[in-house]
Amino acid sequence: MAVQWAPFSEPVLVGQAFVLTGAGPTCLPVIMRQQVGRISLRHAMRMCGDVSLDQLVASLARER
């Protein structure tokens, strides 16, 4: 995954992710909102499987 801070008023990362799927590798767009508070790397890795789409991320995804 390669992301960078987007030039928006909210702290949002945008970029691309290379994902290996059952049908083969694919490249997908990524939009992530900054996590509030400090979390450990282990906790962040556990959260990777979770998908949540908040209103800001949904509106940015429609714009891209």
N, CA, C and O atoms as a printed pandas DataFrame, in Angstrom:
     atom_number atom_name residue_name chain_id  residue_number  x_coord  y_coord  z_coord
0              1         N          MET        A               1    0.856   -1.154    0.000
1              2        CA          MET        A               1    0.000    0.000    0.000
2              3         C          MET        A               1    0.904    1.219    0.000
3              4         O          MET        A               1    1.880    1.281    0.747
4              5         N          ALA        A               2    0.576    2.178   -0.835
5              6        CA          ALA        A               2    1.290    3.454   -0.880
6              7         C          ALA        A               2    0.255    4.560   -0.747
7              8         O          ALA        A               2   -0.638    4.691   -1.584
8              9         N          VAL        A               3    0.381    5.356    0.316
9             10        CA          VAL        A               3   -0.580    6.426    0.567
10            11         C          VAL        A               3    0.159    7.720    0.875
11            12         O          VAL        A               3    1.337    7.711    1.231
12            13         N          GLN        A               4   -0.547    8.821    0.735
13            14        CA          GLN        A               4   -0.006   10.127    1.101
14            15         C          GLN        A               4   -1.145   10.981    1.623
15            16         O          GLN        A               4   -2.316   10.717    1.347
16            17         N          TRP        A               5   -0.787   12.013    2.384
17            18        CA          TRP        A               5   -1.813   12.901    2.919
18            19         C          TRP        A               5   -2.453   13.665    1.781
19            20         O          TRP        A               5   -1.762   14.196    0.911
20            21         N          ALA        A               6   -3.773   13.720    1.789
21            22        CA          ALA        A               6   -4.534   14.427    0.757
22            23         C          ALA        A               6   -4.710   15.890    1.166
23            24         O          ALA        A               6   -4.741   16.201    2.357
24            25         N          PRO        A               7   -4.824   16.784    0.189
25            26        CA          PRO        A               7   -4.974   18.213    0.494
26            27         C          PRO        A               7   -6.419   18.590    0.833
27            28         O          PRO        A               7   -7.028   19.403    0.138
28            29         N          PHE        A               8   -6.962   18.005    1.890
29            30        CA          PHE        A               8   -8.314   18.296    2.335
30            31         C          PHE        A               8   -8.242   18.886    3.743
31            32         O          PHE        A               8   -7.203   18.806    4.398
32            33         N          SER        A               9   -9.334   19.473    4.202
33            34        CA          SER        A               9   -9.346   20.044    5.544
34            35         C          SER        A               9   -9.284   18.960    6.619
35            36         O          SER        A               9   -8.787   19.215    7.716
36            37         N          GLU        A              10   -9.773   17.767    6.329
37            38        CA          GLU        A              10   -9.699   16.637    7.257
38            39         C          GLU        A              10   -8.421   15.840    6.980
39            40         O          GLU        A              10   -8.001   15.754    5.826
40            41         N          PRO        A              11   -7.784   15.247    8.017
41            42        CA          PRO        A              11   -6.585   14.428    7.795
42            43         C          PRO        A              11   -6.956   13.082    7.161
43            44         O          PRO        A              11   -7.438   12.179    7.845
44            45         N          VAL        A              12   -6.728   12.957    5.849
45            46        CA          VAL        A              12   -7.098   11.765    5.098
46            47         C          VAL        A              12   -5.904   11.309    4.261
47            48         O          VAL        A              12   -5.218   12.124    3.644
48            49         N          LEU        A              13   -5.665    9.994    4.247
49            50        CA          LEU        A              13   -4.634    9.413    3.397
50            51         C          LEU        A              13   -5.284    8.826    2.152
51            52         O          LEU        A              13   -6.321    8.170    2.254
52            53         N          VAL        A              14   -4.699    9.048    0.985
53            54        CA          VAL        A              14   -5.191    8.466   -0.259
54            55         C          VAL        A              14   -4.024    7.810   -0.991
55            56         O          VAL        A              14   -2.874    8.221   -0.838
56            57         N          GLY        A              15   -4.327    6.798   -1.778
57            58        CA          GLY        A              15   -3.275    6.130   -2.531
58            59         C          GLY        A              15   -3.772    4.863   -3.193
59            60         O          GLY        A              15   -4.950    4.743   -3.532
60            61         N          GLN        A              16   -2.858    3.911   -3.374
61            62        CA          GLN        A              16   -3.139    2.653   -4.050
62            63         C          GLN        A              16   -2.679    1.484   -3.183
63            64         O          GLN        A              16   -1.708    1.602   -2.435
64            65         N          ALA        A              17   -3.383    0.355   -3.288
65            66        CA          ALA        A              17   -3.002   -0.871   -2.581
66            67         C          ALA        A              17   -2.908   -2.002   -3.589
67            68         O          ALA        A              17   -3.756   -2.114   -4.473
68            69         N          PHE        A              18   -1.900   -2.832   -3.469
69            70        CA          PHE        A              18   -1.731   -4.017   -4.293
70            71         C          PHE        A              18   -2.222   -5.198   -3.466
71            72         O          PHE        A              18   -1.642   -5.516   -2.428
72            73         N          VAL        A              19   -3.292   -5.851   -3.923
73            74        CA          VAL        A              19   -3.945   -6.903   -3.145
74            75         C          VAL        A              19   -3.882   -8.217   -3.910
75            76         O          VAL        A              19   -4.189   -8.274   -5.101
76            77         N          LEU        A              20   -3.479   -9.274   -3.206
77            78        CA          LEU        A              20   -3.473  -10.611   -3.808
78            79         C          LEU        A              20   -4.805  -11.280   -3.500
79            80         O          LEU        A              20   -5.146  -11.492   -2.336
80            81         N          THR        A              21   -5.560  -11.612   -4.549
81            82        CA          THR        A              21   -6.866  -12.248   -4.384
82            83         C          THR        A              21   -6.838  -13.643   -4.981
83            84         O          THR        A              21   -5.846  -14.042   -5.592
84            85         N          GLY        A              22   -7.915  -14.382   -4.808
85            86        CA          GLY        A              22   -8.019  -15.709   -5.396
86            87         C          GLY        A              22   -7.976  -15.672   -6.910
87            88         O          GLY        A              22   -7.544  -16.637   -7.541
88            89         N          ALA        A              23   -8.416  -14.573   -7.502
89            90        CA          ALA        A              23   -8.415  -14.427   -8.959
90            91         C          ALA        A              23   -7.111  -13.831   -9.479
91            92         O          ALA        A              23   -6.948  -13.661  -10.687
92            93         N          GLY        A              24   -6.182  -13.512   -8.579
93            94        CA          GLY        A              24   -4.905  -12.926   -8.976
94            95         C          GLY        A              24   -4.714  -11.549   -8.364
95            96         O          GLY        A              24   -5.601  -11.038   -7.680
96            97         N          PRO        A              25   -3.562  -10.953   -8.609
97            98        CA          PRO        A              25   -3.281   -9.643   -8.025
98            99         C          PRO        A              25   -4.112   -8.531   -8.662
99           100         O          PRO        A              25   -4.450   -8.588   -9.844
100          101         N          THR        A              26   -4.430   -7.529   -7.863
101          102        CA          THR        A              26   -5.177   -6.382   -8.367
102          103         C          THR        A              26   -4.734   -5.131   -7.629
103          104         O          THR        A              26   -4.264   -5.213   -6.494
104          105         N          CYS        A              27   -4.877   -3.987   -8.255
105          106        CA          CYS        A              27   -4.519   -2.710   -7.658
106          107         C          CYS        A              27   -5.807   -1.934   -7.379
107          108         O          CYS        A              27   -6.633   -1.752   -8.274
108          109         N          LEU        A              28   -5.974   -1.482   -6.141
109          110        CA          LEU        A              28   -7.202   -0.820   -5.725
110          111         C          LEU        A              28   -6.919    0.555   -5.138
111          112         O          LEU        A              28   -5.863    0.767   -4.542
112          113         N          PRO        A              29   -7.854    1.497   -5.302
113          114        CA          PRO        A              29   -7.680    2.796   -4.648
114          115         C          PRO        A              29   -7.915    2.672   -3.143
115          116         O          PRO        A              29   -8.721    1.856   -2.697
116          117         N          VAL        A              30   -7.207    3.484   -2.372
117          118        CA          VAL        A              30   -7.300    3.460   -0.912
118          119         C          VAL        A              30   -7.601    4.874   -0.417
119          120         O          VAL        A              30   -6.967    5.840   -0.841
120          121         N          ILE        A              31   -8.572    4.979    0.482
121          122        CA          ILE        A              31   -8.848    6.226    1.187
122          123         C          ILE        A              31   -8.999    5.862    2.662
123          124         O          ILE        A              31   -9.849    5.049    3.025
124          125         N          MET        A              32   -8.165    6.474    3.509
125          126        CA          MET        A              32   -8.199    6.140    4.930
126          127         C          MET        A              32   -8.256    7.421    5.758
127          128         O          MET        A              32   -7.603    8.417    5.445
128          129         N          ARG        A              33   -9.028    7.369    6.787
129          130        CA          ARG        A              33   -9.107    8.475    7.732
130          131         C          ARG        A              33   -8.119    8.221    8.864
131          132         O          ARG        A              33   -7.877    7.071    9.231
132          133         N          GLN        A              34   -7.547    9.287    9.419
133          134        CA          GLN        A              34   -6.584    9.171   10.493
134          135         C          GLN        A              34   -7.241    8.593   11.745
135          136         O          GLN        A              34   -8.336    9.007   12.127
136          137         N          GLN        A              35   -6.569    7.640   12.376
137          138        CA          GLN        A              35   -7.047    7.054   13.633
138          139         C          GLN        A              35   -6.812    8.047   14.756
139          140         O          GLN        A              35   -5.713    8.581   14.906
140          141         N          VAL        A              36   -7.849    8.291   15.543
141          142        CA          VAL        A              36   -7.713    9.195   16.680
142          143         C          VAL        A              36   -7.118    8.429   17.847
143          144         O          VAL        A              36   -7.592    7.344   18.183
144          145         N          GLY        A              37   -6.101    8.973   18.459
145          146        CA          GLY        A              37   -5.453    8.312   19.583
146          147         C          GLY        A              37   -4.310    7.428   19.123
147          148         O          GLY        A              37   -4.127    7.191   17.930
148          149         N          ARG        A              38   -3.554    6.951   20.080
149          150        CA          ARG        A              38   -2.401    6.114   19.768
150          151         C          ARG        A              38   -2.795    4.648   19.831
151          152         O          ARG        A              38   -3.456    4.219   20.777
152          153         N          ILE        A              39   -2.394    3.886   18.836
153          154        CA          ILE        A              39   -2.620    2.447   18.842
154          155         C          ILE        A              39   -1.301    1.767   18.512
155          156         O          ILE        A              39   -0.427    2.367   17.885
156          157         N          SER        A              40   -1.158    0.531   18.927
157          158        CA          SER        A              40    0.071   -0.208   18.651
158          159         C          SER        A              40    0.034   -0.770   17.233
159          160         O          SER        A              40   -1.029   -0.885   16.624
160          161         N          LEU        A              41    1.207   -1.116   16.720
161          162        CA          LEU        A              41    1.284   -1.723   15.390
162          163         C          LEU        A              41    0.494   -3.026   15.343
163          164         O          LEU        A              41   -0.176   -3.312   14.350
164          165         N          ARG        A              42    0.569   -3.814   16.413
165          166        CA          ARG        A              42   -0.166   -5.085   16.465
166          167         C          ARG        A              42   -1.676   -4.849   16.353
167          168         O          ARG        A              42   -2.368   -5.561   15.626
168          169         N          HIS        A              43   -2.181   -3.846   17.077
169          170        CA          HIS        A              43   -3.607   -3.523   17.025
170          171         C          HIS        A              43   -3.993   -3.023   15.620
171          172         O          HIS        A              43   -5.062   -3.363   15.114
172          173         N          ALA        A              44   -3.139   -2.234   15.006
173          174        CA          ALA        A              44   -3.403   -1.739   13.652
174          175         C          ALA        A              44   -3.479   -2.895   12.656
175          176         O          ALA        A              44   -4.324   -2.887   11.761
176          177         N          MET        A              45   -2.600   -3.888   12.807
177          178        CA          MET        A              45   -2.623   -5.047   11.910
178          179         C          MET        A              45   -3.910   -5.848   12.096
179          180         O          MET        A              45   -4.464   -6.363   11.125
180          181         N          ARG        A              46   -4.388   -5.956   13.337
181          182        CA          ARG        A              46   -5.654   -6.666   13.583
182          183         C          ARG        A              46   -6.825   -5.944   12.934
183          184         O          ARG        A              46   -7.785   -6.582   12.501
184          185         N          MET        A              47   -6.754   -4.621   12.864
185          186        CA          MET        A              47   -7.844   -3.826   12.302
186          187         C          MET        A              47   -7.894   -3.880   10.782
187          188         O          MET        A              47   -8.894   -3.465   10.197
188          189         N          CYS        A              48   -6.857   -4.373   10.125
189          190        CA          CYS        A              48   -6.806   -4.374    8.662
190          191         C          CYS        A              48   -7.954   -5.147    8.032
191          192         O          CYS        A              48   -8.391   -4.803    6.933
192          193         N          GLY        A              49   -8.447   -6.166    8.688
193          194        CA          GLY        A              49   -9.542   -6.949    8.139
194          195         C          GLY        A              49  -10.887   -6.266    8.278
195          196         O          GLY        A              49  -11.842   -6.633    7.594
196          197         N          ASP        A              50  -10.975   -5.274    9.157
197          198        CA          ASP        A              50  -12.235   -4.573    9.382
198          199         C          ASP        A              50  -12.435   -3.510    8.312
199          200         O          ASP        A              50  -11.498   -2.808    7.933
200          201         N          VAL        A              51  -13.656   -3.402    7.836
201          202        CA          VAL        A              51  -13.975   -2.381    6.844
202          203         C          VAL        A              51  -15.087   -1.514    7.395
203          204         O          VAL        A              51  -16.168   -2.005    7.721
204          205         N          SER        A              52  -14.820   -0.226    7.499
205          206        CA          SER        A              52  -15.873    0.704    7.889
206          207         C          SER        A              52  -15.791    1.899    6.963
207          208         O          SER        A              52  -14.700    2.363    6.632
208          209         N          LEU        A              53  -16.909    2.385    6.556
209          210        CA          LEU        A              53  -16.968    3.484    5.608
210          211         C          LEU        A              53  -17.731    4.626    6.256
211          212         O          LEU        A              53  -18.957    4.582    6.356
212          213         N          ASP        A              54  -17.005    5.651    6.699
213          214        CA          ASP        A              54  -17.699    6.783    7.305
214          215         C          ASP        A              54  -18.094    7.784    6.226
215          216         O          ASP        A              54  -17.720    7.621    5.064
216          217         N          GLN        A              55  -18.828    8.795    6.590
217          218        CA          GLN        A              55  -19.389    9.741    5.619
218          219         C          GLN        A              55  -18.312   10.502    4.861
219          220         O          GLN        A              55  -18.447   10.701    3.653
220          221         N          LEU        A              56  -17.242   10.936    5.533
221          222        CA          LEU        A              56  -16.180   11.674    4.857
222          223         C          LEU        A              56  -15.501   10.811    3.805
223          224         O          LEU        A              56  -15.321   11.242    2.666
224          225         N          VAL        A              57  -15.126    9.604    4.178
225          226        CA          VAL        A              57  -14.455    8.693    3.234
226          227         C          VAL        A              57  -15.383    8.370    2.077
227          228         O          VAL        A              57  -14.929    8.319    0.934
228          229         N          ALA        A              58  -16.659    8.149    2.330
229          230        CA          ALA        A              58  -17.606    7.846    1.250
230          231         C          ALA        A              58  -17.713    9.012    0.282
231          232         O          ALA        A              58  -17.752    8.795   -0.929
232          233         N          SER        A              59  -17.761   10.248    0.781
233          234        CA          SER        A              59  -17.881   11.396   -0.123
234          235         C          SER        A              59  -16.606   11.587   -0.912
235          236         O          SER        A              59  -16.670   11.945   -2.088
236          237         N          LEU        A              60  -15.431   11.358   -0.304
237          238        CA          LEU        A              60  -14.162   11.463   -1.042
238          239         C          LEU        A              60  -14.057   10.391   -2.109
239          240         O          LEU        A              60  -13.546   10.650   -3.199
240          241         N          ALA        A              61  -14.536    9.191   -1.812
241          242        CA          ALA        A              61  -14.500    8.110   -2.792
242          243         C          ALA        A              61  -15.352    8.437   -4.015
243          244         O          ALA        A              61  -14.981    8.108   -5.141
244          245         N          ARG        A              62  -16.493    9.084   -3.792
245          246        CA          ARG        A              62  -17.333    9.467   -4.923
246          247         C          ARG        A              62  -16.680   10.536   -5.784
247          248         O          ARG        A              62  -16.885   10.563   -6.997
248          249         N          GLU        A              63  -15.888   11.426   -5.166
249          250        CA          GLU        A              63  -15.216   12.507   -5.890
250          251         C          GLU        A              63  -14.061   12.012   -6.736
251          252         O          GLU        A              63  -13.774   12.595   -7.781
252          253         N          ARG        A              64  -13.389   10.949   -6.312
253          254        CA          ARG        A              64  -12.199   10.455   -7.006
254          255         C          ARG        A              64  -12.537    9.767   -8.267
255          256         O          ARG        A              64  -11.644    9.293   -8.969
